């Protein structure tokens, strides 16, 4: 599941691979947390890109949380890939 926390609307909500893209304003995202298929999807999008120090994670982690600009960048890439 991908959990998305925003500063407006519902405090957090979930999304799964295969579901429609959620209607969120990226500007209000405070953090995201991913595990399972959703974390694998994030890895598959960002790992091959050699994105540098902007996005951080340890591949061995089963759950990861990103905050602020990292969270917004990942959501943009995930829902616009």
C-alpha distance (Angstrom), angle and dihedral (degrees) to the residues before:
residue distance angle dihedral
X1 . . .
X2 3.77 . .
X3 3.79 111.0 .
X4 3.79 114.8 -159.3
X5 3.81 121.6 -164.1
X6 3.78 119.3 -162.6
X7 3.76 135.1 -178.4
X8 3.82 90.9 -130.3
X9 3.78 134.0 46.1
X10 3.79 118.1 7.7
X11 3.81 108.6 5.7
X12 3.83 93.0 -127.1
X13 3.76 136.0 -1.0
X14 3.78 135.9 177.1
X15 3.78 135.9 -121.2
X16 3.82 131.4 -171.9
X17 3.79 130.6 -159.1
X18 3.80 107.9 -92.8
X19 3.81 95.4 32.4
X20 3.80 121.2 110.7
X21 3.79 116.0 -86.8
X22 3.80 108.6 -88.7
X23 3.78 118.3 -115.9
X24 3.80 101.5 -118.6
X25 3.76 135.1 144.0
X26 3.81 104.9 -124.4
X27 3.80 89.6 -150.9
X28 3.82 90.7 71.5
X29 3.82 98.0 48.1
X30 3.81 112.0 117.4
X31 3.82 99.9 175.4
X32 3.79 144.2 -14.4
X33 3.79 130.9 -154.2
X34 3.79 124.8 -162.6
X35 3.79 137.8 -172.8
X36 3.80 137.5 158.5
X37 3.81 118.8 9.4
X38 3.80 92.0 -5.8
X39 3.81 92.6 56.1
X40 3.82 89.4 47.0
X41 3.82 89.4 52.3
X42 3.82 91.1 51.7
X43 3.82 90.7 49.6
X44 3.81 91.4 48.8
X45 3.80 91.8 52.6
X46 3.80 100.2 42.0
X47 3.83 107.6 28.9
X48 3.83 96.5 67.4
X49 3.81 91.4 49.7
X50 3.82 97.7 67.0
X51 3.77 87.8 -137.1
X52 3.77 95.4 -178.9
X53 3.79 127.9 -141.4
X54 3.81 95.5 -28.1
X55 3.82 95.0 86.1
X56 3.80 118.2 40.5
X57 3.79 133.9 -170.4
X58 3.75 142.8 130.3
X59 3.81 111.3 -117.6
X60 3.80 90.6 -143.8
X61 3.81 92.3 63.5
X62 3.80 116.0 103.0
X63 3.82 93.1 -157.6
X64 3.77 127.3 28.9
X65 3.80 134.2 -176.8
X66 3.80 125.6 -158.8
X67 3.80 127.0 -168.6
X68 3.80 137.8 -155.2
X69 3.78 117.6 -21.5
X70 3.83 92.8 4.7
X71 3.81 90.5 56.3
X72 3.80 91.8 47.4
X73 3.81 92.8 48.2
X74 3.79 92.3 50.3
X75 3.80 93.2 48.0
X76 3.79 91.1 49.6
X77 3.83 91.0 50.6
X78 3.80 93.4 43.3
X79 3.80 96.3 50.4
X80 3.81 96.8 36.4
X81 3.82 99.6 44.3
